[in-house]
Amino acid sequence: MAEVIVPAVTVFDHNGKPDPEDNRRVIEYLLSYGIDGILVLDFTGEFTELSI
């Protein structure tokens, strides 16, 4: 059986920083559909907005 791994968007707050609570909601929403994994900071290009 194949696994289902989906990309997740990263939610940012009005200051341009990742929003932990809203990101938690996105992850919980995706998990509620029984997926096997989540791909973060790769597919949708948010990594270009982050700095170290």
MDAnalysis code that builds the backbone (N, CA, C; Angstrom):
import MDAnalysis as mda
import numpy as np

u = mda.Universe.empty(156, n_residues=52, atom_resindex=np.repeat(np.arange(52), 3), trajectory=True)
u.add_TopologyAttr("name", ["N", "CA", "C"] * 52)
u.add_TopologyAttr("resid", np.arange(1, 53))
u.add_TopologyAttr("resname", ["MET", "ALA", "GLU", "VAL", "ILE", "VAL", "PRO", "ALA", "VAL", "THR", "VAL", "PHE", "ASP", "HIS", "ASN", "GLY", "LYS", "PRO", "ASP", "PRO", "GLU", "ASP", "ASN", "ARG", "ARG", "VAL", "ILE", "GLU", "TYR", "LEU", "LEU", "SER", "TYR", "GLY", "ILE", "ASP", "GLY", "ILE", "LEU", "VAL", "LEU", "ASP", "PHE", "THR", "GLY", "GLU", "PHE", "THR", "GLU", "LEU", "SER", "ILE"])
u.atoms.positions = np.array([
    [0.839, -1.173, 0.000],
    [0.000, 0.000, 0.000],
    [0.889, 1.242, 0.000],
    [0.532, 2.226, -0.790],
    [1.305, 3.467, -0.884],
    [0.991, 4.383, 0.293],
    [1.994, 5.127, 0.708],
    [1.792, 6.128, 1.748],
    [1.367, 7.441, 1.118],
    [0.616, 8.228, 1.877],
    [0.187, 9.539, 1.414],
    [0.928, 10.590, 2.225],
    [1.796, 11.342, 1.548],
    [2.542, 12.436, 2.172],
    [2.170, 13.706, 1.426],
    [1.669, 14.691, 2.156],
    [1.183, 15.913, 1.516],
    [2.038, 17.112, 1.906],
    [2.162, 18.096, 1.004],
    [2.854, 19.335, 1.359],
    [1.940, 20.208, 2.214],
    [2.517, 20.925, 3.141],
    [1.751, 21.838, 3.983],
    [2.284, 23.247, 3.797],
    [1.380, 24.187, 3.691],
    [1.811, 25.586, 3.638],
    [2.282, 25.998, 5.022],
    [3.136, 26.999, 5.086],
    [3.572, 27.568, 6.359],
    [2.838, 28.889, 6.534],
    [2.110, 29.010, 7.638],
    [1.342, 30.225, 7.915],
    [2.245, 31.219, 8.636],
    [2.262, 32.453, 8.149],
    [3.050, 33.524, 8.762],
    [2.125, 34.531, 9.433],
    [2.602, 35.171, 10.504],
    [1.816, 36.206, 11.161],
    [2.013, 37.546, 10.447],
    [1.391, 38.602, 10.968],
    [1.463, 39.913, 10.317],
    [2.870, 40.520, 10.362],
    [3.774, 39.947, 11.170],
    [5.161, 40.415, 11.232],
    [6.088, 39.609, 10.326],
    [5.512, 38.642, 9.585],
    [6.315, 37.846, 8.679],
    [7.021, 36.671, 9.331],
    [6.621, 36.329, 10.554],
    [7.220, 35.190, 11.258],
    [6.247, 34.017, 11.228],
    [6.770, 32.785, 11.213],
    [5.872, 31.628, 11.249],
    [4.950, 31.690, 12.469],
    [3.685, 31.410, 12.268],
    [2.687, 31.450, 13.331],
    [2.472, 30.035, 13.872],
    [3.012, 29.737, 15.066],
    [2.940, 28.369, 15.589],
    [1.511, 27.840, 15.743],
    [0.612, 28.658, 16.262],
    [-0.757, 28.192, 16.497],
    [-1.485, 27.901, 15.188],
    [-1.397, 28.793, 14.238],
    [-2.060, 28.560, 12.950],
    [-1.414, 27.399, 12.193],
    [-0.103, 27.243, 12.308],
    [0.550, 26.096, 11.676],
    [0.109, 24.791, 12.324],
    [-0.099, 24.813, 13.630],
    [-0.610, 23.624, 14.327],
    [-1.994, 23.259, 13.791],
    [-2.827, 24.268, 13.551],
    [-4.167, 24.012, 13.007],
    [-4.092, 23.377, 11.624],
    [-3.194, 23.869, 10.790],
    [-3.030, 23.290, 9.450],
    [-2.620, 21.824, 9.558],
    [-1.645, 21.533, 10.416],
    [-1.164, 20.167, 10.574],
    [-2.265, 19.257, 11.124],
    [-3.001, 19.730, 12.128],
    [-4.089, 18.927, 12.678],
    [-5.161, 18.659, 11.625],
    [-5.453, 19.645, 10.800],
    [-6.428, 19.477, 9.722],
    [-5.961, 18.389, 8.757],
    [-4.718, 18.453, 8.335],
    [-4.199, 17.454, 7.405],
    [-4.206, 16.062, 8.036],
    [-3.787, 15.958, 9.286],
    [-3.754, 14.666, 9.962],
    [-5.153, 14.074, 10.146],
    [-6.151, 14.931, 10.246],
    [-7.520, 14.438, 10.437],
    [-8.013, 13.626, 9.236],
    [-7.335, 13.741, 8.106],
    [-7.701, 12.982, 6.915],
    [-6.925, 11.672, 6.791],
    [-6.137, 11.340, 7.812],
    [-5.461, 10.052, 7.845],
    [-4.224, 9.948, 6.973],
    [-3.585, 11.075, 6.696],
    [-2.371, 11.029, 5.881],
    [-1.239, 10.372, 6.657],
    [-0.208, 9.964, 5.941],
    [0.926, 9.272, 6.560],
    [2.088, 10.199, 6.897],
    [2.137, 11.380, 6.288],
    [3.241, 12.284, 6.547],
    [2.974, 13.662, 5.968],
    [3.765, 14.617, 6.412],
    [3.626, 15.997, 5.962],
    [4.995, 16.499, 5.508],
    [5.032, 17.094, 4.343],
    [6.250, 17.691, 3.800],
    [6.193, 19.186, 4.115],
    [7.141, 19.680, 4.900],
    [7.130, 21.097, 5.285],
    [8.354, 21.819, 4.736],
    [8.186, 23.101, 4.501],
    [9.264, 23.988, 4.054],
    [9.993, 23.487, 2.813],
    [9.265, 22.968, 1.875],
    [9.917, 22.482, 0.666],
    [9.082, 22.787, -0.567],
    [7.930, 22.226, -0.652],
    [7.145, 22.213, -1.881],
    [6.574, 23.575, -2.272],
    [6.099, 24.349, -1.326],
    [5.381, 25.577, -1.664],
    [6.250, 26.831, -1.620],
    [7.532, 26.710, -1.302],
    [8.479, 27.808, -1.432],
    [8.599, 28.766, -0.268],
    [8.004, 28.449, 0.883],
    [8.080, 29.360, 2.023],
    [9.507, 29.570, 2.512],
    [10.372, 28.597, 2.261],
    [11.730, 28.694, 2.785],
    [12.442, 29.950, 2.301],
    [11.996, 30.528, 1.196],
    [12.618, 31.756, 0.703],
    [12.294, 32.957, 1.589],
    [11.288, 32.829, 2.427],
    [10.873, 33.914, 3.317],
    [11.487, 33.806, 4.714],
    [12.245, 32.755, 4.964],
    [12.810, 32.532, 6.288],
    [14.294, 32.862, 6.312],
    [14.773, 33.270, 7.460],
    [16.210, 33.504, 7.620],
    [16.688, 32.729, 8.839],
    [17.982, 32.537, 8.906],
    [18.547, 31.798, 10.031],
    [18.866, 32.751, 11.156],
])
